[in-house]
Amino acid sequence: MYSVVPALRISTGWYIFNNSRTQGVQGWIPGRVERFPEVSKDNHGVYSISVTARMVGMEQHNLRQYESRGLLEPDRTSGGTRLYSDRDVAVLRRIGDLLAEGLNLAGVRLVLQLEARNRQLTHQVRRLQDRA
């Protein structure tokens, strides 16, 4: 039986492991690795909530709270499991930085919205400059 282990990075890409155990990479046999076409992890959720929480140094319940407050929106599997992308991880790290600076969640939300709007306007200005 094949199982997908999307969070594992050997070089780049997604891998299927043909083994009877699906716990991380236990039982991985190099001769049985098959590579899928490259999929960007920037926008596609690949990390579980437990892995993401460890990556950013937060508790899982905080990640759920940030989602419920609209600070980020991770992908969901058909069964409802949250999957976080590299972009979500970057947002969570930014949230942690802002909280460490003393902002509350309302302030964090406002800063994230302003930063997103600033990126949009910067991109728009560059496009207009390229046309000229």
C-alpha positions as CSV (number, residue, x, y, z in Angstrom):
1,M,0.0,0.0,0.0
2,Y,1.3,3.5,-0.9
3,S,1.2,6.3,1.6
4,V,2.0,10.0,1.0
5,V,4.4,11.7,3.4
6,P,4.2,15.3,2.2
7,A,6.3,17.0,5.0
8,L,9.4,14.9,4.2
9,R,12.1,16.6,2.2
10,I,14.8,14.5,0.7
11,S,15.7,17.0,-2.0
12,T,12.6,18.6,-3.4
13,G,9.2,17.4,-4.4
14,W,6.6,15.0,-3.0
15,Y,7.3,11.3,-2.4
16,I,5.4,8.1,-2.1
17,F,6.7,5.4,0.2
18,N,5.8,1.9,-0.5
19,N,5.7,0.4,3.0
20,S,3.3,-1.0,5.5
21,R,4.1,1.6,8.2
22,T,3.1,5.2,7.7
23,Q,4.7,6.6,10.8
24,G,7.1,9.3,9.5
25,V,9.9,7.7,7.5
26,Q,10.2,4.5,9.5
27,G,10.6,1.6,7.1
28,W,11.6,3.8,4.2
29,I,13.5,1.9,1.6
30,P,15.5,4.0,-0.9
31,G,14.8,1.7,-3.9
32,R,11.0,2.3,-3.4
33,V,10.9,6.1,-3.7
34,E,8.9,7.5,-6.5
35,R,8.9,11.2,-7.2
36,F,5.9,13.3,-8.1
37,P,6.1,16.4,-10.3
38,E,7.3,19.5,-8.3
39,V,4.5,21.1,-6.2
40,S,5.1,24.4,-4.5
41,K,4.7,24.2,-0.8
42,D,4.5,28.0,-0.6
43,N,0.8,27.9,-1.3
44,H,-0.2,24.3,-0.7
45,G,-0.7,22.9,2.8
46,V,1.7,20.0,3.5
47,Y,2.5,20.3,7.2
48,S,0.2,18.9,9.9
49,I,-0.8,21.1,12.9
50,S,1.6,19.2,15.2
51,V,4.6,19.6,12.8
52,T,3.7,23.3,12.2
53,A,3.4,24.0,15.9
54,R,6.9,22.5,16.5
55,M,8.3,24.5,13.5
56,V,7.2,27.8,14.8
57,G,7.5,27.1,18.6
58,M,3.9,27.5,19.4
59,E,1.2,25.3,20.9
60,Q,-1.4,23.7,18.7
61,H,-4.3,25.4,20.4
62,N,-2.7,28.8,19.5
63,L,-2.7,27.9,15.8
64,R,-6.4,26.9,16.1
65,Q,-7.1,30.2,17.8
66,Y,-5.3,32.3,15.2
67,E,-7.4,30.5,12.5
68,S,-10.6,31.2,14.4
69,R,-9.6,34.9,14.6
70,G,-9.0,35.0,10.9
71,L,-5.3,35.6,11.0
72,L,-4.6,32.7,8.7
73,E,-6.5,30.0,6.8
74,P,-4.8,26.7,6.4
75,D,-5.8,24.2,3.8
76,R,-8.1,21.3,4.8
77,T,-8.2,17.7,3.8
78,S,-11.5,16.1,2.8
79,G,-11.7,14.9,6.4
80,G,-11.1,18.3,7.8
81,T,-7.5,18.0,8.9
82,R,-5.5,21.2,8.8
83,L,-2.6,21.4,6.4
84,Y,-0.2,24.3,6.7
85,S,1.9,25.7,3.8
86,D,5.3,27.4,4.0
87,R,3.4,30.7,3.6
88,D,1.3,29.8,6.6
89,V,4.5,29.1,8.6
90,A,5.9,32.5,7.6
91,V,2.6,34.2,8.8
92,L,2.8,32.3,12.1
93,R,6.4,33.4,12.6
94,R,5.3,37.0,11.9
95,I,2.4,36.6,14.4
96,G,4.9,35.4,17.0
97,D,7.2,38.4,16.4
98,L,4.3,40.8,16.7
99,L,3.0,39.2,19.9
100,A,6.6,39.4,21.3
101,E,6.6,43.1,20.5
102,G,3.5,43.5,22.7
103,L,0.7,43.6,20.2
104,N,-2.6,41.9,21.0
105,L,-4.4,39.7,18.4
106,A,-6.5,42.7,17.2
107,G,-3.3,44.6,16.6
108,V,-1.6,41.7,14.9
109,R,-4.6,41.3,12.6
110,L,-4.4,45.0,11.6
111,V,-0.6,44.8,11.0
112,L,-1.0,41.7,8.8
113,Q,-3.8,43.4,6.8
114,L,-1.7,46.6,6.3
115,E,1.4,44.6,5.3
116,A,-0.7,42.6,2.7
117,R,-2.2,45.8,1.3
118,N,1.3,47.3,1.1
119,R,2.5,44.3,-0.9
120,Q,-0.4,44.6,-3.3
121,L,0.2,48.3,-3.8
122,T,4.0,47.8,-4.3
123,H,3.3,45.1,-6.9
124,Q,0.8,47.4,-8.7
125,V,3.4,50.2,-8.8
126,R,6.0,47.9,-10.2
127,R,3.6,46.7,-12.9
128,L,2.8,50.3,-13.9
129,Q,6.5,51.2,-13.9
130,D,7.3,48.3,-16.2
131,R,4.6,49.5,-18.7
132,A,6.2,53.0,-18.9
